[in-house]
Amino acid sequence: MIKQRFFSHSVLSHSLWQRFYGSALGVGCSFVAVSALAAGVVGNAHATTAPQSAPQPHAVVKAANEFALTSSDMALLDDLEHRTFQWFWEAGDPRTGLVPDRYPSDQTQASVASIGFGLTAYGIGAERGYITHAQAVERTLTTLRYLSSLPQNDTPDKASGYHGFFYHFLDRNTGLRFNKDIELSSIDTALLMQGILFTESYYTADTAQEREIRTLANTLYQDVDWPWLRRPDQRLSMGWSPEHQLLPNYWEGYSEGMMAYVLGLGSTKHPLQPASWQAWLTTNDKRWGEYYGQTLLNFAPLFGHQYSHSWIDFRGIQDDWNREKGIDYFENSRRAVYAQRSYAIANPGKWQDYGPEVWGLTASDGPGELTEVQNGITRHFLSYAARGAGRDYTQDDGTIAPTAAGGAVAFAPEIAIPALKEMKRRYGKSIYGQYGFVDAFNPSFHHNNQKLWSDTAYLGIDQGPILLMLENRRSGFVWSVMKRNASIRNGLERAGFRGGWLGNGPAAATPIAAPTDKAADAHQAG
């Protein structure tokens, strides 16, 4: 019997990319090196070419503008959003506000990234009526007070962070660094700070509690010393540890790292300089090109397209690189979603059930490390891994993560919502339960004659994009709150963004469909 390793991404540690590829490539490889080499990590990496039938970019925009939610669409979104919210509400500790990496699970680490999503989830819950506004205020204030009380120093085991950054995982009982393998993480801190800035701009009432929320949120954010993690070449390191000091891995190229630079540029106490944004952009031209009928800036796993966009509305705003290409980052990520779907339709790896309504590769759990021969084809299955399909690399073992489609609802609802509906219909209770979709499933995994493998856990960093992007598609709520945040605006403007909702220059030319409002949602449901 295979030993199925249902373990967290903490096993590889040292940042998102170090966690996914560090054991295969070694510490010290940059994001660019990882992208170039990752195709050789597993045996199921496939070179791919775009089929003639792949949708073209102009068709993508047209489909978005014509898409309208049906009553059955609304029923699914209502149910999924409520269940996903309940994960954050029930998984979070009401005493401290800490949110686990995964739940249900016997693991004992809290994830600071999960906390960032959770802080945003409570506002969504209040708006949707899942909880009262007073409950959201109470849980938010508990969380911010607890985070503010945690020690920040350079000791290996008596700190929760240093220089305003937080360790990727904290012990759920003490709030301290989970263990000595855990790094002080720039990207996990950025995910936390996105949620913290959401609270600063959402809780605006002139009450003692909401004034305290705003004060604590601003202090936590302004205390992050972004230049401390800046390398001499202006790029942000992925992290630091007392044992190894500054990690050699750094953020470069289109990825979730975008949010860290925007947050750093927006700070008034410890700001990055615009040169850091320009350094981050240097690999864009190398990664721009066609993949499965879409011309885009590539990043293979869909989480890299979802995390920054969950909080920041990039529709119609452009930096210098965008303006040259005549695109914005939102449309770029839309095309990535379409390219993944076209990859699944072509199905070069011949995985079971792949098609127009069963697709979605991103970082997720998997069935376990196992190599088998099925129908004459050698299959290598993975545990937790950064699955993806793109020009930079393809890593695919037949595992589908519903967060890939769920977190793409704001980008491409016309293909993401049918995928969610079909996956729920086809696989039923095996993949859809108390908290919505489980983290992942694999229809091609038939070890010991099982029909498919399905996860038993939910991960905060995968539940988060589902919840936030569902709400952004339905009402634009999270985006609207974040547009009011002075630090986000400042960071975008210092990065060179102009146009659209920023109101500081020409609007972008890309035609993007606006999300429906709640009144329209109710009308569609009726």
N, C-alpha and C positions, 0 to 999 in steps of 0.2 A: 504494500500500500504506500502510495506517495506521501511523503511528509509535506503537507500543504502549509506553506509559510504565510500566514495572514499577518504580516508585520507592517509596521508603519514605515513611512519614508525616513524616520529617524535613524534607521539602521545604517544608511550610508552617510548621513549627516553632512555638515559643512556648507550649507546653502542649497538652494533648489538644484542647481546644476551639479554641484559636487555630490549631492545626495543621489542623483540619478546615475551619474557616470563616473564618479570618483574612483570606485573600486576597479573599474575597467580601464580607465585612462590615467589614473594617478593624480594626486593633488598637484596643482600648479598650472593646469591647462586653462587657458582663457575660454570665454564663451565661444569665440571663433574657432579655437582648436577643437572644442567639444563638438560643435556643429559639423566640422569637416570630417571628424573621425568616427562619429557615432554610428554611421552606417555599418561599421564593421563590428559593432558590439555583440550583436546576436545573429544567429544563422538565418533568421527570417527577414532580413533587410532586403528589399527588392528595389532594383532600378526600375523606374517607371517612365512611361511616355504618355502624353495626353491623348485620349481617344478623340476621334473626329466629332463625336456626338456631345462632348463636354460643353456645358453652358458657357456662353461668352459673357464678358463683363457687362455689356449693355443690357443683356437679358436679365442679369441679376437686379439691376436697378428697376427695371420695368416690373418684375415680379413683386418687388417690395411695395411699390406704389399701388399695385392692384390688390394686394392681399387684404382680406377682411376676415375677422374672427367669426366663426360660427358658434352656435349655442353649445355644441359638443366640444369645440375648442375651449370655450370659456369654462365649461364644467371641469375639464382636465386641469386647466391653469388654476382655477379656484382651489381644487383639491390638492394639487401638487404644491402650490405655494403655501397653503396652510400647513400641510404635513411637514414641509421642509422648515418652515418657521418653528414648528413644535420641536424639531431636533435641537435647535439652538436654545430654546426656552427650557427644555427639560434636561439637556446635557449640561448646560451652564450651572455652575455652583452658585446658589443664591446668597451664600455667605461672603464669597470673594469676587464673584463675577468671572472666575477663570473658566474657560471653555476647553474641553478635551480635544486632542488631536483626532480621535475617533470615538464613536459611541454607537451602540453598546460595545464595551470592550473591558478587559481586565487590565489594560495598560494604565499607567499612573501619570502620564505626562499631559500637561495643559499646553496648548499651542497658542502662541501670541497672535499668529495669523487668524486662527479661529476666533479669537477674542475680537479682532477687528471686524470680521464679518458679523459676529454676534451683536456688537454694539450697533451696527447698522440694522440688523434684523429686528431689534427691539423697536426702532422707529417705524419700520414697515409694519410690525405687528400692531402698533398703536393706531396707525393710519387705517389698516384693514379691519380693525375691531377684534383681532385675535386676543389682545390684552388691552387693558385700559392705559390711558396716557400716564396715569399715576404709577402704574406698575412698571412701565418703560422707564420713567424717571428714576424710580427706586433701584431697579437693577443696574441702570447706567451709572448712577451715582455710586453705588456699591463697588462697581468695577473700577471706576476712575479713582476712587479713594484708595482702593487696595493697590492698584498699580503705582499710585503716587507714594505709597508707604514702603514700597519694596526697595531694598538696598542696591545702590549703584556703586560698584568699586571694582578693582582689578584682582580680587581674590578668586581662586578657582572654585570655591564651594560655599562662599558666604555672600553671594551676590545674585541679583536677578538680571542685572545688566551693567553697562558701563558707558559713560559719555552720552547718556540718554537712550542708547540702543538697548534692546532686550534680547536675551537669549531666545533662540528658536523654540525650545521647549522648557517649561518650568515644572517643577514638582507640584502636583495639584494640592498637596497638603501644606507645603511651606512657601511656595511661590519662588523658591530659589532655583538656580540652574539645575536642570534635571540630572545630568551627569557630566563627566569630564570629556565626553565625546561630542557634546553639544556646543555649537559655535554661537557667538554673538552675531546675529544675522541682519544684514542691511535690508533684505527684501521682506523677511518676516516682520521686522520692525515697521517697514513701509506699509504693509498690509494692516498692521495694528493702527498705525497713525492715520490711515484713510478712515477707519472706523471712528477714531478719536475726533478727527476734524468734522466728520458727519455730526457727531453729538454737539460740537461747538456751534454748528449752524442750524441744527434742528431744534434744539431746546432754547427757545428765544424768549420765554415768558419772564416777566419781571418778578420772579419769586426767589426766595432764598435758595431753594434746591437747584433751580435751573441756572441761576447766577453762578452757583458753585460748580455746576457741570461745565459751564463755559470757561471759568477760571482754571479749573483742573485740566481741561482738555488743552487749552492754549499753552499752559505751562509744560505739560508732558510733551507736546509737539515741539515747542521752542527749545526745550532742553536737549533735543537730539543734535549732536555735534557732527553734522554731515561732513565737514572738511576733515575731521579726524580720520575718517575711513577713505579719504581721497588719496589716490596714488599720485606720484609726481607727474604722470601723464594726464591728469585731470579725471581719470575714470574712478568710479566707486569700486572699492573692494567688496567682495561678497560677504566678508565678515572678519572676525577677530576672535582669538581665544587667548587666555593667559598662558597656555602652553606653547602656542605657535605664533602668537602676535598676529599681525595683519596677514590675512589669507592671500595667496597670490592670485586666486581666481578673481575675476572682475567683471563688471557689467558693461557689455559692448554689444550693440546690435539689437534689432527689434525683438522685444521680449517683455515680460512683466517688469523688467528692470526700469522701464520707462517711468513708472510711478515714483520710484525712488529719486530719480533725477528731478521730476516736477516738484516733489515735496522738498528736496534739498534746495532747489532754486527759490522756492516760496518762503523759506525761513527768513526771519529778520534778525534772529539772534545768532544763528550759526549757518549762514547761507553758502551754498555752492555758487560758483560763478558760471555765466553762460558758456564758458569754454568747456565745462564738463558735458553740457548737452551736445556741443559740437563734437567732442571726442566720442560720445555714445553713438553718433550718427555715422562715423567714418566707414563702417562696413556695409551700410545700406545698399550702395550701388552694386556691391558684389553679390548681394542676396536678392536683388530685384530681378525678376524674370518670370517666364511662363511655367505654370505647373497645372496640368490637367485642365487646360483651357482658360485659366485665369492668370492674368499678369499682375503680380503682387510682390510685396516685400515678404519673404518667406520666414516662417517660424513653424516647425512641424507640429508640436503638440498644441491643442487649442487653448490650454490654460494660459499660455503666453499672450493670447489675443483677448482673453476674458478678464484677467485680474484688474488691469488698469482701467479698462472700460467699464467695469462694474460701478465705479464711482465717478469717473470723469467722462463727460459727454464730448467726444472728439468729432462729432458730426459738424462738418462745415467750418472747422478751424484748421489752419495749416501753419506748419513751420516752414523754414526755407526749403527743406528737402521736399515736403509735400507739394509746395507751390510749383517746383520745377517739374514734378511728375504729374501734376493736375489731378491729385487725389487727396483724400484725407485718411487718417489712420482707421477711422471707423469703416469706411468703404474697403480699405485694405483687408481688414479682418473679416468683413463680409465675404470677400473673394476667397479667403482661406477656408471658410466654412463650405463654400461651394466646391472648392478644389477637393476637400476631404470627401465630400459626398460623391464626387465623380470618381475619386480613387476607389471608393467602396463599390461603386457600380462596375468599374472595370475589374476589380478584385484580382489583381495580379498574383496574390498569394493563395487564391482559391480557398478562402476561408468560408466556413458554413454560414449561410443566411445573409452575407453582406449584400447590400443593394440600396436602392434609392430611399428606403425608409428604415434601414438598419445600418447605422454608421456611427462613427465617433471615436477618435483616438486622442487620448490625452494622458497625463500622468494619473495613474490609478492603481488599485490593487489588481492582482492577477491570480490565477489558479495555483501557482507554485512553480518552482524550478524543476522541469521535467522534460526529457526528450523522448519522443515516441515516433514510431512509424505508423502512419495512418493512410491506408489505400495507396501504399507505395511512396508516400511523401513523408520525409522526415520533418517532424514538427518539434520546435523548441518553445516551451511555454515558460512564462516569467511570473515572478511575484510582483511586488510593487516596481513599476518602471515608468519611464517617460515615453509612452507610445506616441507615435505621430507619423504624419506623412507629409513630406515637403521636398523641395529642391535640396535642402541641406542634408536631410537624412530621412530614412523610413525605418521605423521600428514597430513591428506588428506581429502579434502572436494570436490574433483572432479575438482579443479581449475588447469589448465595447464598454465605454464608460458613459452612462446617461448624462453626466454633467457636460459632456462635449456638446450634445444637442441642447440640453437645458440651458447652458450658459451662452448658447448661440441664438436664443429666441429673440433677443433684441437686435442682433445682426441680420438674421434671415429667418423670420418667423414662418415664411411660406414653405420652407423645407424642414425647419427644426421642429415645429409643432406636429406635423404629420409623422415625423420620426418618433417623437415621444409617444404619440397615440398608438402607433403600430407596435412599438416595443412593449408597451404596457399590455396591449391586446394579445400579442403573440406569446409573451412569456409570463404574463399574469403575476400571481403571487410569488413566483420564484424571484422576481426582481423588483416588485412594487409592494411596499409594506407600510408599517406604521409611520415612517418618516419619509415617505415618497420612494424614489428610486434608490436601491442599494448602490454602493459605489461602482460596481462593475459586474459584468457577466461574460461568459465565453461559450457560445453555442458549439464551438469546435472541440471543446475539451470533453473527451469521452472516456477518460481513464476509468477502469473497472466498470465499464458499460454505463456510466452515468449519461443522462441526456444532455446536460450542459452543466457548467460550473456557474454558480452565482454566489456573490459575496454575502456575508452576514452582517457587515458593518457599514457605517456611513462615516465619511471623513469631512471634517469642517471645511477644509479648503476646497472640497468639491461640492458640498452642499451650498456654500456661500454664493458661487456664481449662478447657480440655479435660482436661488431666491432673489438676489439683487437684479439679475438680468430679466427675470420674469416681471418684476415690478417696474423696471425701466421700460420694458415693452408695453406694459399695460397702462402706465400713468406717467412715466418719466420722473417718478418721485425722487429717487436717490440722486439722479443727475441734477434735478432742480435744487435740491438742498445744497449740493456741493457747489453749484454755480454761485451761491451766495457767500462762499467762503473766500475771504480775502487772500489767504495763503495759496489756495489752489489757483486763483486768478493770477496772482503775482508770479507763481512758478511757471505757469503757461506763458505769460507775457515775456518773462525773462528768458524763456527758451526760444522765443521768436514767434510764438503762435499769434495769428491775426485772423480777423474775420468772424463770421458767424455770431454766436451768442456773446463773444467777447466784446463785440462792438467797437473794435479798435482798428478797423481796416476793411478792405473789400471782403465780401462773403465768398466762401468757397463755391466753385462752380458745380461740384458734385451734387446731383439731385438725390436727396436722401428722404425717405418717408418718415414722417414724425410718428412717435408712438401715439396710440389712442389714449384719450383721457378716460377717467372712471365712468363718466356719464355715457360715453360711447360704448364702453365695455358693457354696462348694464343694458343698454339698448340692444347690443348684439346678443346678449344672453337671453333677452326676452323674445 
